Amino acid sequence: MKNNMIATQYDGKVLTEIAGFSISQLVAEQGSPIYLYDAEMIRERCADLQVFETVRFAQKACSNLSILALLKEQGIVVDAVSAGEVLRALAVGYSPTSNPPEIVYTSDIFDREALQVVAEHRIHCNLGSPEMIEQLAEVQPGAEVTLRINPGFGHGHSQKTNTGGPQSKHGIWHEQLPACLERAKACGLTVVGLHMHIGSGTDLEHLAQVCEAMEKCARLVGPSLKTISAGGGLPTVYRAGQTSMDLAQYHRLWDAVRNRLATEFGHAIGLELEPGRYLVAESGYLLAEIRAVKRMGENLFYLVDAGFNNLARPILYGAYHPMAICPVGGRASSENRDVVVGGPLCESGDIFTQEDGGVVSRRSLPTAQVGDILVIGCTGAYGSVMGSNYNSKPLAAEILLDRGVLRIIRHRQTVEELIANERSALETVVTR
Ligand SMILES: *Cc1c(COP(=O)(O)O)cnc(C)c1O
């Protein structure tokens, strides 16, 4: 069965199946909350980007080993922003020494653990601060490196996801590129790549501005340059009224830059794209059971067993996620009501229907009762990876649905696992 259900098809409606699986049966068998991923949707999004020769997944968006393995099968390479993410990539078999490197470490610092892992596995690095040049040279003498440049402007769906301009901590400030090239040369590193990522969830207009900035910087590097990376930031359609990006047009812009540079430098220039959200957002669904339906003055609340410990995007960014109701026991509810949807946490900000600044809003959803299931869509990116143990809530289970097969790709954390590293005062070992 072809499954390409997009947000606007189920938002505010009754939904009983995902990728051919009964939602109520899944929750009856596996409990809640659950993160579900539709593998076919991920493959479809990979296929959309085929025109880009190298697609590097920003794994911070969804780093479950099975998701990485699925993307690897599709020919996608990975970006890692921490020692942990490098080790995840190695665990699913990505090779650090291939060309282009299948794993790139991108960060604005090397913490000591990252520097050690990068040295041990000879991971290619994309340096976001001048200090990293000498730090890397010490553990990887003579290495080839990429520099992440802050072009002086940025854009994102929220101020918190804007990663360019003077307010952003990311990258090497564009005016410092010549000095950093000197610095790299002085310690024996060769700059072979440039990278710019101006923000998450931006638009074509802003992304296109990066092309121009990239071309200027590339000329400063000169013919040692082998690759340019356009970063990520491709938007996802979360709700009606949002439009998807013209990928062909985006590719044409970058391809033109790459071709001009190739002619100038007399050799081929690789072009990389580094999406996170685009590849996985729409594949993910957070399923939660409605445990209370209560009225507070004029507001009707649906309270579910998932909170911002499971999905933080609404409280962090006022992000909108499509929602649907799966009735349990076959009670179809055709009538909608305007409701506020909240979670179980002991904090009033634990509301899924909120806007930027924490303003509580209402959502038109089918009439539901305790026991029905709330489906929160487009949660495959920055969903489970941002999960926390706040209120001592175990991390949710993760399940991958693929061609009629259901795979548990992360078992639900237990409270025993959650407290395993803690000791009560009496057995605490005191060292000094
Ligand atoms: C987060 C991030 C991305 C991915 O951003 P999306 O908006 O999810 O595409 C790409 N590159 C870098 C360096 C990032 O930090």
The ligand as a Gaussian input file, in Angstrom:
#p B3LYP/6-31G(d) Opt

LIG

0 1
 C       20.166000      21.198000      12.798000
 C       21.118000      21.259000      11.688000
 C       20.743000      20.866000      10.404000
 C       19.358000      20.409000      10.052000
 O       18.409000      21.378000      10.138000
 P       16.939000      21.024000       9.612000
 O       16.188000      22.280000       9.762000
 O       16.425000      19.929000      10.487000
 O       17.078000      20.603000       8.200000
 C       21.698000      20.881000       9.420000
 N       22.962000      21.259000       9.687000
 C       23.365000      21.639000      10.904000
 C       24.773000      22.009000      11.122000
 C       22.458000      21.654000      11.943000
 O       22.870000      22.055000      13.144000

